[in-house]
């Protein structure tokens, strides 16, 4: 099982690092800070540049921690918040298939790894933390905290979406 969990952690962690690098540096065809801030503004975030930076840092940092199996619940929390925010603000209207199935899959993998633990091939295990930082209680707490944080960021952190219209 440890090799399967390692594979999940490495691939999902790399996906998040790649998406964060798009936001922070414009790598891999991403918009970089300016383009990402513009996108965040278009979906209604009040402080689009700050939110774009926070999302990029969360994806890169959370992806690295998740891949390494270090502070796995904290890494999963950051990744879960980013995915819940993406679902709520961007892909929900598209429906399940062709919409939010990818984000839901990444969210599920993050929670599942917390529930099972990062396994033997992780820094958490090397430090002796894995038994104390995993299980269904931890996964439930991560999901609950992610929902609360996502509700706050998608309500208080957002105003009206910028429609590009002038006036009013």
TIVO-2410 file (N, C-alpha, C; in nm, 3 decimals):
# residues 168
REC num residu      c1      c2      c3 atome chaine
REC   1      X   0.082  -0.119   0.000     N      A
REC   1      X   0.000   0.000   0.000    CA      A
REC   1      X   0.086   0.126   0.000     C      A
REC   2      X   0.204   0.120   0.063     N      A
REC   2      X   0.286   0.241   0.073    CA      A
REC   2      X   0.327   0.294  -0.063     C      A
REC   3      X   0.345   0.205  -0.162     N      A
REC   3      X   0.385   0.251  -0.295    CA      A
REC   3      X   0.268   0.316  -0.367     C      A
REC   4      X   0.149   0.266  -0.345     N      A
REC   4      X   0.030   0.328  -0.405    CA      A
REC   4      X   0.006   0.467  -0.349     C      A
REC   5      X   0.018   0.481  -0.217     N      A
REC   5      X  -0.001   0.613  -0.155    CA      A
REC   5      X   0.111   0.708  -0.197     C      A
REC   6      X   0.232   0.657  -0.207     N      A
REC   6      X   0.343   0.740  -0.255    CA      A
REC   6      X   0.315   0.791  -0.395     C      A
REC   7      X   0.270   0.702  -0.482     N      A
REC   7      X   0.238   0.743  -0.619    CA      A
REC   7      X   0.131   0.851  -0.621     C      A
REC   8      X   0.025   0.833  -0.542     N      A
REC   8      X  -0.081   0.936  -0.534    CA      A
REC   8      X  -0.024   1.068  -0.485     C      A
REC   9      X   0.056   1.064  -0.379     N      A
REC   9      X   0.112   1.187  -0.324    CA      A
REC   9      X   0.200   1.258  -0.425     C      A
REC  10      X   0.286   1.181  -0.493     N      A
REC  10      X   0.379   1.243  -0.588    CA      A
REC  10      X   0.306   1.305  -0.708     C      A
REC  11      X   0.212   1.232  -0.765     N      A
REC  11      X   0.142   1.283  -0.884    CA      A
REC  11      X   0.052   1.401  -0.847     C      A
REC  12      X  -0.027   1.387  -0.742     N      A
REC  12      X  -0.117   1.497  -0.704    CA      A
REC  12      X  -0.036   1.617  -0.656     C      A
REC  13      X   0.070   1.592  -0.580     N      A
REC  13      X   0.156   1.703  -0.538    CA      A
REC  13      X   0.214   1.777  -0.657     C      A
REC  14      X   0.261   1.702  -0.757     N      A
REC  14      X   0.318   1.765  -0.878    CA      A
REC  14      X   0.214   1.844  -0.955     C      A
REC  15      X   0.091   1.794  -0.961     N      A
REC  15      X  -0.017   1.868  -1.029    CA      A
REC  15      X  -0.037   2.002  -0.961     C      A
REC  16      X  -0.043   2.002  -0.828     N      A
REC  16      X  -0.061   2.128  -0.756    CA      A
REC  16      X   0.057   2.222  -0.773     C      A
REC  17      X   0.179   2.170  -0.765     N      A
REC  17      X   0.296   2.254  -0.785    CA      A
REC  17      X   0.292   2.317  -0.924     C      A
REC  18      X   0.256   2.240  -1.024     N      A
REC  18      X   0.246   2.293  -1.160    CA      A
REC  18      X   0.142   2.404  -1.172     C      A
REC  19      X   0.026   2.384  -1.113     N      A
REC  19      X  -0.078   2.488  -1.118    CA      A
REC  19      X  -0.036   2.612  -1.041     C      A
REC  20      X   0.031   2.592  -0.927     N      A
REC  20      X   0.082   2.707  -0.852    CA      A
REC  20      X   0.188   2.782  -0.929     C      A
REC  21      X   0.276   2.710  -0.999     N      A
REC  21      X   0.380   2.774  -1.080    CA      A
REC  21      X   0.319   2.854  -1.194     C      A
REC  22      X   0.207   2.808  -1.248     N      A
REC  22      X   0.137   2.887  -1.350    CA      A
REC  22      X   0.095   3.022  -1.293     C      A
REC  23      X   0.042   3.018  -1.171     N      A
REC  23      X  -0.006   3.141  -1.109    CA      A
REC  23      X   0.107   3.233  -1.066     C      A
REC  24      X   0.211   3.176  -1.006     N      A
REC  24      X   0.318   3.258  -0.949    CA      A
REC  24      X   0.420   3.306  -1.051     C      A
REC  25      X   0.450   3.222  -1.151     N      A
REC  25      X   0.561   3.251  -1.241    CA      A
REC  25      X   0.522   3.255  -1.389     C      A
REC  26      X   0.400   3.219  -1.421     N      A
REC  26      X   0.359   3.213  -1.561    CA      A
REC  26      X   0.414   3.092  -1.633     C      A
REC  27      X   0.468   2.996  -1.560     N      A
REC  27      X   0.522   2.875  -1.621    CA      A
REC  27      X   0.410   2.788  -1.675     C      A
REC  28      X   0.443   2.699  -1.766     N      A
REC  28      X   0.351   2.599  -1.821    CA      A
REC  28      X   0.227   2.663  -1.882     C      A
REC  29      X   0.244   2.778  -1.944     N      A
REC  29      X   0.133   2.844  -2.010    CA      A
REC  29      X   0.040   2.920  -1.917     C      A
REC  30      X   0.084   2.943  -1.794     N      A
REC  30      X   0.000   3.013  -1.698    CA      A
REC  30      X   0.002   3.163  -1.717     C      A
REC  31      X  -0.086   3.230  -1.647     N      A
REC  31      X  -0.101   3.373  -1.659    CA      A
REC  31      X  -0.004   3.454  -1.577     C      A
REC  32      X   0.071   3.389  -1.488     N      A
REC  32      X   0.160   3.463  -1.400    CA      A
REC  32      X   0.079   3.547  -1.303     C      A
REC  33      X   0.146   3.628  -1.223     N      A
REC  33      X   0.076   3.706  -1.123    CA      A
REC  33      X  -0.030   3.801  -1.181     C      A
REC  34      X   0.004   3.872  -1.287     N      A
REC  34      X  -0.090   3.968  -1.344    CA      A
REC  34      X  -0.211   3.899  -1.406     C      A
REC  35      X  -0.186   3.797  -1.486     N      A
REC  35      X  -0.297   3.726  -1.549    CA      A
REC  35      X  -0.386   3.655  -1.449     C      A
REC  36      X  -0.324   3.597  -1.347     N      A
REC  36      X  -0.401   3.527  -1.245    CA      A
REC  36      X  -0.482   3.626  -1.163     C      A
REC  37      X  -0.423   3.741  -1.131     N      A
REC  37      X  -0.497   3.844  -1.058    CA      A
REC  37      X  -0.616   3.892  -1.141     C      A
REC  38      X  -0.595   3.908  -1.270     N      A
REC  38      X  -0.706   3.947  -1.358    CA      A
REC  38      X  -0.818   3.845  -1.355     C      A
REC  39      X  -0.781   3.717  -1.357     N      A
REC  39      X  -0.883   3.613  -1.350    CA      A
REC  39      X  -0.956   3.617  -1.217     C      A
REC  40      X  -0.881   3.629  -1.108     N      A
REC  40      X  -0.945   3.633  -0.976    CA      A
REC  40      X  -1.040   3.753  -0.967     C      A
REC  41      X  -1.000   3.865  -1.024     N      A
REC  41      X  -1.089   3.981  -1.027    CA      A
REC  41      X  -1.215   3.954  -1.108     C      A
REC  42      X  -1.201   3.881  -1.218     N      A
REC  42      X  -1.317   3.852  -1.303    CA      A
REC  42      X  -1.419   3.762  -1.237     C      A
REC  43      X  -1.376   3.684  -1.137     N      A
REC  43      X  -1.472   3.598  -1.066    CA      A
REC  43      X  -1.512   3.660  -0.932     C      A
REC  44      X  -1.476   3.788  -0.913     N      A
REC  44      X  -1.531   3.864  -0.803    CA      A
REC  44      X  -1.450   3.876  -0.676     C      A
REC  45      X  -1.324   3.834  -0.676     N      A
REC  45      X  -1.245   3.847  -0.553    CA      A
REC  45      X  -1.212   3.994  -0.530     C      A
REC  46      X  -1.226   4.038  -0.405     N      A
REC  46      X  -1.204   4.178  -0.367    CA      A
REC  46      X  -1.058   4.219  -0.381     C      A
REC  47      X  -0.966   4.134  -0.346     N      A
REC  47      X  -0.823   4.163  -0.353    CA      A
REC  47      X  -0.760   4.060  -0.446     C      A
REC  48      X  -0.783   4.075  -0.575     N      A
REC  48      X  -0.742   3.969  -0.669    CA      A
REC  48      X  -0.593   3.939  -0.670     C      A
REC  49      X  -0.509   4.039  -0.658     N      A
REC  49      X  -0.365   4.012  -0.660    CA      A
REC  49      X  -0.323   3.933  -0.537     C      A
REC  50      X  -0.376   3.970  -0.420     N      A
REC  50      X  -0.344   3.898  -0.297    CA      A
REC  50      X  -0.399   3.756  -0.301     C      A
REC  51      X  -0.519   3.740  -0.351     N      A
REC  51      X  -0.579   3.606  -0.358    CA      A
REC  51      X  -0.507   3.518  -0.459     C      A
REC  52      X  -0.463   3.576  -0.569     N      A
REC  52      X  -0.387   3.499  -0.668    CA      A
REC  52      X  -0.254   3.453  -0.609     C      A
REC  53      X  -0.188   3.542  -0.537     N      A
REC  53      X  -0.061   3.506  -0.472    CA      A
REC  53      X  -0.085   3.397  -0.367     C      A
REC  54      X  -0.189   3.413  -0.286     N      A
REC  54      X  -0.220   3.314  -0.183    CA      A
REC  54      X  -0.253   3.179  -0.246     C      A
REC  55      X  -0.331   3.178  -0.352     N      A
REC  55      X  -0.365   3.052  -0.418    CA      A
REC  55      X  -0.239   2.986  -0.476     C      A
REC  56      X  -0.154   3.064  -0.541     N      A
REC  56      X  -0.031   3.008  -0.599    CA      A
REC  56      X   0.062   2.953  -0.492     C      A
REC  57      X   0.080   3.028  -0.385     N      A
REC  57      X   0.166   2.981  -0.276    CA      A
REC  57      X   0.108   2.856  -0.209     C      A
REC  58      X  -0.023   2.853  -0.193     N      A
REC  58      X  -0.088   2.736  -0.132    CA      A
REC  58      X  -0.070   2.613  -0.220     C      A
REC  59      X  -0.084   2.631  -0.352     N      A
REC  59      X  -0.068   2.517  -0.442    CA      A
REC  59      X   0.076   2.468  -0.446     C      A
REC  60      X   0.172   2.559  -0.454     N      A
REC  60      X   0.312   2.516  -0.458    CA      A
REC  60      X   0.353   2.457  -0.323     C      A
REC  61      X   0.330   2.531  -0.216     N      A
REC  61      X   0.369   2.484  -0.083    CA      A
REC  61      X   0.295   2.359  -0.042     C      A
REC  62      X   0.163   2.358  -0.062     N      A
REC  62      X   0.084   2.240  -0.028    CA      A
REC  62      X   0.121   2.120  -0.113     C      A
REC  63      X   0.148   2.145  -0.241     N      A
REC  63      X   0.188   2.036  -0.330    CA      A
REC  63      X   0.320   1.973  -0.290     C      A
REC  64      X   0.417   2.057  -0.253     N      A
REC  64      X   0.547   2.006  -0.209    CA      A
REC  64      X   0.532   1.926  -0.080     C      A
REC  65      X   0.460   1.983   0.019     N      A
REC  65      X   0.439   1.913   0.146    CA      A
REC  65      X   0.365   1.781   0.125     C      A
REC  66      X   0.263   1.784   0.041     N      A
REC  66      X   0.183   1.664   0.015    CA      A
REC  66      X   0.268   1.556  -0.050     C      A
REC  67      X   0.345   1.593  -0.151     N      A
REC  67      X   0.431   1.496  -0.220    CA      A
REC  67      X   0.533   1.436  -0.124     C      A
REC  68      X   0.587   1.518  -0.035     N      A
REC  68      X   0.687   1.472   0.060    CA      A
REC  68      X   0.626   1.394   0.176     C      A
REC  69      X   0.496   1.408   0.195     N      A
REC  69      X   0.433   1.345   0.310    CA      A
REC  69      X   0.476   1.414   0.439     C      A
REC  70      X   0.483   1.545   0.435     N      A
REC  70      X   0.523   1.624   0.551    CA      A
REC  70      X   0.407   1.714   0.592     C      A
REC  71      X   0.370   1.706   0.719     N      A
REC  71      X   0.255   1.781   0.769    CA      A
REC  71      X   0.134   1.757   0.678     C      A
REC  72      X   0.109   1.632   0.651     N      A
REC  72      X   0.010   1.592   0.552    CA      A
REC  72      X  -0.127   1.654   0.574     C      A
REC  73      X  -0.181   1.660   0.697     N      A
REC  73      X  -0.313   1.723   0.713    CA      A
REC  73      X  -0.312   1.872   0.677     C      A
REC  74      X  -0.204   1.942   0.711     N      A
REC  74      X  -0.195   2.084   0.677    CA      A
REC  74      X  -0.186   2.102   0.526     C      A
REC  75      X  -0.105   2.020   0.461     N      A
REC  75      X  -0.095   2.025   0.314    CA      A
REC  75      X  -0.231   1.998   0.251     C      A
REC  76      X  -0.299   1.894   0.299     N      A
REC  76      X  -0.430   1.857   0.244    CA      A
REC  76      X  -0.532   1.967   0.268     C      A
REC  77      X  -0.522   2.035   0.381     N      A
REC  77      X  -0.614   2.146   0.410    CA      A
REC  77      X  -0.599   2.255   0.305     C      A
REC  78      X  -0.477   2.297   0.278     N      A
REC  78      X  -0.456   2.400   0.177    CA      A
REC  78      X  -0.507   2.358   0.040     C      A
REC  79      X  -0.476   2.235   0.003     N      A
REC  79      X  -0.520   2.185  -0.128    CA      A
REC  79      X  -0.671   2.175  -0.135     C      A
REC  80      X  -0.733   2.131  -0.026     N      A
REC  80      X  -0.879   2.118  -0.022    CA      A
REC  80      X  -0.947   2.255  -0.034     C      A
REC  81      X  -0.893   2.355   0.033     N      A
REC  81      X  -0.951   2.490   0.023    CA      A
REC  81      X  -0.943   2.541  -0.120     C      A
REC  82      X  -0.828   2.525  -0.183     N      A
REC  82      X  -0.813   2.571  -0.321    CA      A
REC  82      X  -0.914   2.500  -0.412     C      A
REC  83      X  -0.932   2.370  -0.393     N      A
REC  83      X  -1.026   2.295  -0.477    CA      A
REC  83      X  -1.171   2.335  -0.451     C      A
REC  84      X  -1.207   2.352  -0.325     N      A
REC  84      X  -1.344   2.395  -0.293    CA      A
REC  84      X  -1.372   2.534  -0.350     C      A
REC  85      X  -1.274   2.623  -0.340     N      A
REC  85      X  -1.293   2.756  -0.398    CA      A
REC  85      X  -1.306   2.750  -0.549     C      A
REC  86      X  -1.227   2.666  -0.614     N      A
REC  86      X  -1.238   2.652  -0.759    CA      A
REC  86      X  -1.374   2.596  -0.798     C      A
REC  87      X  -1.421   2.498  -0.724     N      A
REC  87      X  -1.552   2.441  -0.753    CA      A
REC  87      X  -1.660   2.547  -0.736     C      A
REC  88      X  -1.656   2.620  -0.624     N      A
REC  88      X  -1.761   2.717  -0.593    CA      A
REC  88      X  -1.761   2.836  -0.687     C      A
REC  89      X  -1.643   2.882  -0.731     N      A
REC  89      X  -1.639   3.007  -0.806    CA      A
REC  89      X  -1.621   2.991  -0.957     C      A
REC  90      X  -1.576   2.874  -1.001     N      A
REC  90      X  -1.542   2.861  -1.143    CA      A
REC  90      X  -1.616   2.747  -1.212     C      A
REC  91      X  -1.606   2.627  -1.161     N      A
REC  91      X  -1.649   2.511  -1.240    CA      A
REC  91      X  -1.786   2.454  -1.204     C      A
REC  92      X  -1.846   2.495  -1.094     N      A
REC  92      X  -1.976   2.440  -1.056    CA      A
REC  92      X  -2.082   2.453  -1.165     C      A
REC  93      X  -2.094   2.569  -1.230     N      A
REC  93      X  -2.199   2.584  -1.333    CA      A
REC  93      X  -2.184   2.487  -1.451     C      A
REC  94      X  -2.065   2.434  -1.471     N      A
REC  94      X  -2.043   2.342  -1.583    CA      A
REC  94      X  -2.094   2.201  -1.554     C      A
REC  95      X  -2.134   2.176  -1.429     N      A
REC  95      X  -2.181   2.043  -1.392    CA      A
REC  95      X  -2.066   1.950  -1.356     C      A
REC  96      X  -2.102   1.824  -1.335     N      A
REC  96      X  -2.004   1.727  -1.289    CA      A
REC  96      X  -1.902   1.692  -1.398     C      A
REC  97      X  -1.946   1.623  -1.504     N      A
REC  97      X  -1.855   1.584  -1.612    CA      A
REC  97      X  -1.828   1.705  -1.701     C      A
REC  98      X  -1.702   1.734  -1.721     N      A
REC  98      X  -1.665   1.852  -1.796    CA      A
REC  98      X  -1.667   1.977  -1.710     C      A
REC  99      X  -1.692   1.959  -1.583     N      A
REC  99      X  -1.697   2.071  -1.490    CA      A
REC  99      X  -1.605   2.050  -1.372     C      A
REC 100      X  -1.661   2.001  -1.262     N      A
REC 100      X  -1.583   1.995  -1.139    CA      A
REC 100      X  -1.531   1.857  -1.102     C      A
REC 101      X  -1.536   1.760  -1.193     N      A
REC 101      X  -1.490   1.625  -1.156    CA      A
REC 101      X  -1.340   1.621  -1.126     C      A
REC 102      X  -1.259   1.700  -1.194     N      A
REC 102      X  -1.115   1.700  -1.169    CA      A
REC 102      X  -1.084   1.757  -1.031     C      A
REC 103      X  -1.143   1.871  -0.999     N      A
REC 103      X  -1.121   1.933  -0.868    CA      A
REC 103      X  -1.171   1.843  -0.756     C      A
REC 104      X  -1.285   1.779  -0.777     N      A
REC 104      X  -1.339   1.688  -0.677    CA      A
REC 104      X  -1.248   1.567  -0.658     C      A
REC 105      X  -1.189   1.518  -0.765     N      A
REC 105      X  -1.095   1.405  -0.755    CA      A
REC 105      X  -0.972   1.444  -0.674     C      A
REC 106      X  -0.914   1.561  -0.702     N      A
REC 106      X  -0.797   1.604  -0.626    CA      A
REC 106      X  -0.831   1.627  -0.479     C      A
REC 107      X  -0.946   1.685  -0.452     N      A
REC 107      X  -0.993   1.704  -0.314    CA      A
REC 107      X  -1.008   1.570  -0.244     C      A
REC 108      X  -1.066   1.473  -0.312     N      A
REC 108      X  -1.087   1.340  -0.255    CA      A
REC 108      X  -0.954   1.270  -0.226     C      A
REC 109      X  -0.859   1.280  -0.317     N      A
REC 109      X  -0.728   1.218  -0.295    CA      A
REC 109      X  -0.661   1.280  -0.173     C      A
REC 110      X  -0.666   1.412  -0.161     N      A
REC 110      X  -0.604   1.478  -0.046    CA      A
REC 110      X  -0.664   1.427   0.085     C      A
REC 111      X  -0.796   1.418   0.090     N      A
REC 111      X  -0.863   1.370   0.212    CA      A
REC 111      X  -0.835   1.222   0.237     C      A
REC 112      X  -0.832   1.143   0.131     N      A
REC 112      X  -0.806   1.000   0.146    CA      A
REC 112      X  -0.666   0.973   0.201     C      A
REC 113      X  -0.568   1.051   0.156     N      A
REC 113      X  -0.433   1.033   0.207    CA      A
REC 113      X  -0.425   1.071   0.355     C      A
REC 114      X  -0.498   1.173   0.395     N      A
REC 114      X  -0.502   1.206   0.538    CA      A
REC 114      X  -0.568   1.092   0.616     C      A
REC 115      X  -0.676   1.036   0.562     N      A
REC 115      X  -0.747   0.927   0.630    CA      A
REC 115      X  -0.661   0.803   0.644     C      A
REC 116      X  -0.584   0.769   0.542     N      A
REC 116      X  -0.500   0.649   0.547    CA      A
REC 116      X  -0.365   0.676   0.611     C      A
REC 117      X  -0.321   0.801   0.603     N      A
REC 117      X  -0.186   0.837   0.644    CA      A
REC 117      X  -0.095   0.837   0.523     C      A
REC 118      X   0.015   0.911   0.529     N      A
REC 118      X   0.104   0.922   0.415    CA      A
REC 118      X   0.188   0.797   0.391     C      A
REC 119      X   0.180   0.702   0.485     N      A
REC 119      X   0.247   0.572   0.476    CA      A
REC 119      X   0.397   0.580   0.501     C      A
REC 120      X   0.460   0.466   0.486     N      A
REC 120      X   0.599   0.445   0.527    CA      A
REC 120      X   0.697   0.536   0.454     C      A
REC 121      X   0.674   0.565   0.328     N      A
REC 121      X   0.767   0.644   0.248    CA      A
REC 121      X   0.730   0.793   0.255     C      A
REC 122      X   0.734   0.848   0.377     N      A
REC 122      X   0.698   0.988   0.397    CA      A
REC 122      X   0.784   1.048   0.508     C      A
REC 123      X   0.793   1.178   0.507     N      A
REC 123      X   0.866   1.247   0.613    CA      A
REC 123      X   0.789   1.239   0.745     C      A
REC 124      X   0.657   1.247   0.738     N      A
REC 124      X   0.577   1.231   0.861    CA      A
REC 124      X   0.611   1.099   0.931     C      A
REC 125      X   0.623   0.991   0.855     N      A
REC 125      X   0.658   0.861   0.914    CA      A
REC 125      X   0.799   0.863   0.969     C      A
REC 126      X   0.893   0.922   0.895     N      A
REC 126      X   1.031   0.927   0.941    CA      A
REC 126      X   1.044   1.003   1.073     C      A
REC 127      X   0.957   1.102   1.091     N      A
REC 127      X   0.958   1.180   1.215    CA      A
REC 127      X   0.871   1.118   1.324     C      A
REC 128      X   0.800   1.011   1.290     N      A
REC 128      X   0.713   0.947   1.387    CA      A
REC 128      X   0.581   1.018   1.409     C      A
REC 129      X   0.541   1.102   1.313     N      A
REC 129      X   0.419   1.180   1.327    CA      A
REC 129      X   0.298   1.117   1.262     C      A
REC 130      X   0.316   1.021   1.173     N      A
REC 130      X   0.206   0.974   1.091    CA      A
REC 130      X   0.091   0.914   1.171     C      A
REC 131      X   0.119   0.842   1.279     N      A
REC 131      X   0.011   0.783   1.357    CA      A
REC 131      X  -0.071   0.890   1.429     C      A
REC 132      X  -0.008   1.003   1.460     N      A
REC 132      X  -0.077   1.111   1.530    CA      A
REC 132      X  -0.146   1.209   1.436     C      A
REC 133      X  -0.113   1.204   1.306     N      A
REC 133      X  -0.165   1.302   1.211    CA      A
REC 133      X  -0.247   1.237   1.099     C      A
REC 134      X  -0.306   1.123   1.125     N      A
REC 134      X  -0.385   1.059   1.020    CA      A
REC 134      X  -0.503   0.987   1.082     C      A
REC 135      X  -0.594   0.946   0.996     N      A
REC 135      X  -0.714   0.875   1.039    CA      A
REC 135      X  -0.838   0.951   0.996     C      A
REC 136      X  -0.951   0.886   1.015     N      A
REC 136      X  -1.078   0.945   0.972    CA      A
REC 136      X  -1.110   1.072   1.049     C      A
REC 137      X  -1.070   1.080   1.175     N      A
REC 137      X  -1.094   1.203   1.252    CA      A
REC 137      X  -1.017   1.320   1.192     C      A
REC 138      X  -0.891   1.296   1.155     N      A
REC 138      X  -0.812   1.401   1.092    CA      A
REC 138      X  -0.870   1.441   0.956     C      A
REC 139      X  -0.909   1.342   0.877     N      A
REC 139      X  -0.966   1.372   0.745    CA      A
REC 139      X  -1.096   1.450   0.760     C      A
REC 140      X  -1.178   1.414   0.857     N      A
REC 140      X  -1.303   1.486   0.881    CA      A
REC 140      X  -1.276   1.630   0.925     C      A
REC 141      X  -1.178   1.646   1.012     N      A
REC 141      X  -1.142   1.780   1.059    CA      A
REC 141      X  -1.088   1.865   0.944     C      A
REC 142      X  -1.005   1.807   0.859     N      A
REC 142      X  -0.953   1.879   0.743    CA      A
REC 142      X  -1.067   1.922   0.652     C      A
REC 143      X  -1.160   1.831   0.624     N      A
REC 143      X  -1.274   1.866   0.538    CA      A
REC 143      X  -1.358   1.976   0.601     C      A
REC 144      X  -1.389   1.964   0.729     N      A
REC 144      X  -1.471   2.065   0.796    CA      A
REC 144      X  -1.402   2.202   0.794     C      A
REC 145      X  -1.273   2.205   0.826     N      A
REC 145      X  -1.199   2.332   0.824    CA      A
REC 145      X  -1.193   2.389   0.683     C      A
REC 146      X  -1.172   2.303   0.584     N      A
REC 146      X  -1.166   2.350   0.445    CA      A
REC 146      X  -1.299   2.410   0.401     C      A
REC 147      X  -1.408   2.349   0.441     N      A
REC 147      X  -1.540   2.404   0.407    CA      A
REC 147      X  -1.558   2.541   0.470     C      A
REC 148      X  -1.524   2.555   0.598     N      A
REC 148      X  -1.539   2.684   0.666    CA      A
REC 148      X  -1.452   2.790   0.599     C      A
REC 149      X  -1.326   2.759   0.573     N      A
REC 149      X  -1.235   2.855   0.510    CA      A
REC 149      X  -1.284   2.891   0.371     C      A
REC 150      X  -1.331   2.793   0.297     N      A
REC 150      X  -1.380   2.819   0.162    CA      A
REC 150      X  -1.505   2.907   0.164     C      A
REC 151      X  -1.594   2.882   0.256     N      A
REC 151      X  -1.714   2.966   0.267    CA      A
REC 151      X  -1.674   3.111   0.297     C      A
REC 152      X  -1.580   3.128   0.387     N      A
REC 152      X  -1.534   3.264   0.421    CA      A
REC 152      X  -1.471   3.331   0.299     C      A
REC 153      X  -1.382   3.261   0.230     N      A
REC 153      X  -1.312   3.324   0.117    CA      A
REC 153      X  -1.403   3.347  -0.002     C      A
REC 154      X  -1.504   3.263  -0.021     N      A
REC 154      X  -1.591   3.282  -0.137    CA      A
REC 154      X  -1.710   3.373  -0.106     C      A
REC 155      X  -1.726   3.413   0.019     N      A
REC 155      X  -1.833   3.508   0.051    CA      A
REC 155      X  -1.772   3.643   0.092     C      A
REC 156      X  -1.704   3.647   0.204     N      A
REC 156      X  -1.645   3.772   0.250    CA      A
REC 156      X  -1.532   3.819   0.159     C      A
REC 157      X  -1.463   3.725   0.097     N      A
REC 157      X  -1.351   3.760   0.009    CA      A
REC 157      X  -1.392   3.801  -0.131     C      A
REC 158      X  -1.520   3.792  -0.157     N      A
REC 158      X  -1.568   3.825  -0.291    CA      A
REC 158      X  -1.678   3.929  -0.285     C      A
REC 159      X  -1.682   4.008  -0.389     N      A
REC 159      X  -1.792   4.101  -0.410    CA      A
REC 159      X  -1.866   4.054  -0.532     C      A
REC 160      X  -1.899   4.145  -0.614     N      A
REC 160      X  -1.963   4.114  -0.741    CA      A
REC 160      X  -1.857   4.079  -0.843     C      A
REC 161      X  -1.885   3.982  -0.928     N      A
REC 161      X  -1.792   3.950  -1.036    CA      A
REC 161      X  -1.782   4.068  -1.131     C      A
REC 162      X  -1.662   4.095  -1.180     N      A
REC 162      X  -1.640   4.202  -1.275    CA      A
REC 162      X  -1.693   4.159  -1.411     C      A
REC 163      X  -1.800   4.226  -1.453     N      A
REC 163      X  -1.859   4.191  -1.581    CA      A
REC 163      X  -1.801   4.273  -1.695     C      A
REC 164      X  -1.717   4.369  -1.661     N      A
REC 164      X  -1.658   4.452  -1.765    CA      A
REC 164      X  -1.748   4.567  -1.805     C      A
REC 165      X  -1.865   4.580  -1.742     N      A
REC 165      X  -1.958   4.688  -1.775    CA      A
REC 165      X  -1.921   4.812  -1.697     C      A
REC 166      X  -1.946   4.927  -1.756     N      A
REC 166      X  -1.917   5.055  -1.691    CA      A
REC 166      X  -2.047   5.109  -1.631     C      A
REC 167      X  -2.030   5.195  -1.533     N      A
REC 167      X  -2.147   5.265  -1.479    CA      A
REC 167      X  -2.205   5.199  -1.358     C      A
REC 168      X  -2.326   5.245  -1.323     N      A
REC 168      X  -2.404   5.200  -1.209    CA      A
REC 168      X  -2.342   5.254  -1.086     C      A
***
